[in-house]
Amino acid sequence: MTTENSEPQPASVVAGADPNAALRAGSLGLRGKRHGGARPSTLDVLKPNRIISPTVMQIVIWIEAIGALIVWTVWPLKILPRPVEVLHAFRELWMHQGLGQELGVSFGLNLEALAVATVLALGLSYLTVLPVFRPIVAAVGRGRFLSLTGFTFIFTAAYGGGRPLKLMMLVFAMTVFYVTSMASVIAQIPRSEFDHARTLRMKEWRVVWEVVVLGTVDRAFEVLRQNAAIGWMMLTMVEGIVRSEGGIGMMLLNENKYLKLAAVFAIQGLILIVGLMQDYAIGVLRRVVCPYANLTLERK
């Protein structure tokens, strides 16, 4: 039972969905101020559960990034390419080997697969309100333990080769993880939210729409961010199986085959940058569509 003075319970979150959550983890936030916590200082970065200002955190990030770059530059392992070598390899790949074109092919494929997987996964997850679909959704979620290798022949027979084959393999890889996370979000909706909707004399399907669908839109965006990253991780394997259309994954495999590590690092760095930009764009879209999502978070 809750009282008037009790604090609201935080909404359920998706583990791993927010890539910046680690920067805020452990912060006392407003609670530290309410209970008479000491004024924040720079040395608090070395103490557990301390309030860290955004300025101090940015300084820490820059110091650690510069330190990592220095370590990379002076690393004694000679086989590891230096930053200058990686930059030269990137220039060669972009100017003379069509890296930009291959990136466009892979980016379009990833976006298309993400859109299809989102529609399928959200549809299956929302159907868990019907008991008859819960075993099906649970079985789909168990598919995250399976390797795509054993299903290549089945996908080829069903969709042929080329882009449709790559698309469906990526959709399968994303959907099984998206369903697992989203079904968990829906299962954690408090009963009080359903009861509140029913007290407003809503029909049961209206309750589903208001509580299950509209009530979890912000968390659906967080799951979307997580699965977009999964798509980039699976891209190399999928484009390695189907090479007819090319793609940045195929280029990465070719460079790795001949041990051109500077080129490998350049391609990996480009994938990382594009993935981070996509992740940021989804986060911005979430804040635009769901501006209410962060209002109850203490450290926002």
PyMOL commands that set and color helices and strands:
alter all, ss='L'
color gray80, all
select helices_A, chain A and resi 21-24+29-34+42-46+54-74+83-96+99-129+131-145+148-159+162-187+191-199+204-241+248-257+261-289
alter helices_A, ss='H'
color red, helices_A
deselect
rebuild
show_as cartoon
